């Protein structure tokens, strides 16, 4: 899949969400995050200031959005599987997820690798899927929801 304006895009990352100190999560996992923030941290979008509703600790896969989801997940597992004890401790203070994001021109269908599913489940990590069609504002909505830490149903992702 080529990364251009007329092709599908997809990527995955690991995240922990909840009410915690991101520095504590870094210590528990023994890995530096790609990005993190704390509950109530301020951020700005288009001149408007908001407060985050939950803490977030994210780890990118290291692959671009032109690679398939299985490649992203495999890379994340390569990093996370050696942190079993830390992940199990982290799962007691945050919701742990592999977030799969896709932007598609037509319908979306994907079956996660069953071995990946079993390994992630054993590590206390679930899946979250964000899939969108091109030609609308969903990409922008994903970014805004991620920044605020909320879901479309009005609940926080930590709930």
BELTA-V955604 format. One line per field, one symbol per residue. burial: + if it has 16 or more other C-alpha atoms within 10 Angstrom, else -. A space follows every 10 residues. Layout:
burial=???
This chain:
burial=-------+++ ++++++++++ ++--++-++- --+--++++- ---------- -+++++++++ +-+-+-++++ +++-+++--+ --+--+++-+ +--+++++++ ++++------ ---------+ --++++++-- ++++----+- -+----++++ -----+++-
